[in-house]
Amino acid sequence: MRKQKENVQQQAADSINESLEIGIEAQEKMEEMLQQGIDDAFEAAQSGLRQIRAAAPATDIFYGLQEKNIETARSGVKAAFSTYRRSIAQPVRKMMREQSAKLAEKVGA
């Protein structure tokens, strides 16, 4: 009976740990997709400006100002996303892995 209880506890711990890893992997994939989306959005904005410039060369001043605005926004978004990853996402993943290890240790004890 005791062995059966230990097996059930181990299976539960394994299932929880597997779920945590799936969650961590999903978070990392979401971050990659978000980063790609950010890059694509800014590339689309720059492409639109290039089309305006090609269609109306007299818009050079407008183009230059908007290009600077886009680059400033891109830098700000990249810095914010980097801060999110460093200050929130990575510590959360670390905590999840630590909790997973504690659970495995507790069940193994």
Secondary structure, 3 states (H helix, E strand, C coil): CHHHHHHHHHHHHHHHHHHHHHHHHHHHHHHHHHHHHHHHHHHHHHHHHHHHHHHCHHHHHHHHHHHHHHHHHHHHHHHHHHHHHHHHHHHHHHHHHHHHHHHHHHHHC
